[in-house]
Amino acid sequence: MNIIIKHIEIIERVDQLIRLQATGSPEDCSARLGISKTKLYRIINIMRRLNAPITYDLSIQSFVYEETVSFAFGFYTKDQSPNKVNPFVG
């Protein structure tokens, strides 16, 4: 089970870096995340299969979203916003 949570945490971190347009090159991003470049591409491909419109922008040296999207993973009550709750705490 911990491996699933670890992958979700990596996806959340990649998502955050993409939103900030701060992934850097694939080599820089994988080093920052402490994973191999191959694993980074696997994570990005998983995100794409989940409909994330990810491309790489050579001019800013970062992965970017082609359009505005949101990502949230977890279970929430009807009155909770996924952006205000961390499902891994608690």
N, C-alpha and C positions, 0 to 999 in steps of 0.2 A: 504493500500500500504506500509506503514512503516514496517509492520510485514515481508513482503517479503524482503525488503532491509535489515532488521535486520538479517534474516536467511542467506542471501547471505554474509553479513559481518562476521557472525559466521563461515560459510563454508570457507571463505577466511582466517580467523584467524587459524582455524584448519589445513587447507592446509599449512599455513606458519609454524606452529609448527611441523607438520609431516615432512616437508622438512628439518627442523633443527634437526629432531629426538629428539625433546625436549617437547613432550607432557607430559611426566611423566605418572604416573598411571592414569587410568580413573578418580579416585577421585581427584587427583591433577589437571588434565586437566580441569575437569568440574569446580573446584573451581577457577582456574585461569581465565576461561572464564565467570564466574559468572552465570553458568547454572547448572541444575541438571545433575546427571550422566545419568539419563534416556534420557534427551534431547540430551546429548552428543552422546549417542548410536543412537538416531534417526538421528542426523546429519550425523554420520559416515555411517549409513545405506543408507541415501539419496546419499551420495557421492559414495558409492559402486554401487548403482543403476545407477549412472551416469558414471560407469566404472572405478572408482578409485580403484586400486589394493591395498587396505589397509589391513594390518595385524598388529598384536601386537607382538613386539619382547620382550620377557621376559628378555633376557640378558641385554638390555639397558633400559628396562622399558619405552618403547615409542611405539606409533603407528608409522608405517613406510609404505612407498610405496614399493611394491615388485619389481617395475620397474619404470624407469623415466617417469613421466607424467607432463603435465602442465594443469593449470586451469585458465580460464579467463572468466569473465562475463561482458557483456556490449556490446554496439554498437560502431563500429569503422569504420572510413573511410578506403579506400583501402590502403592509405599510412601511416596509424597509426599502431603501434604495440600495442597489448593489454597489454604488460608488461610496456609500457611507459605512459599509460593513466589511470587515475583513473576516472571511470564513475560516481562516486558519488560526485565529486567536480565540482562545477560550474555552 
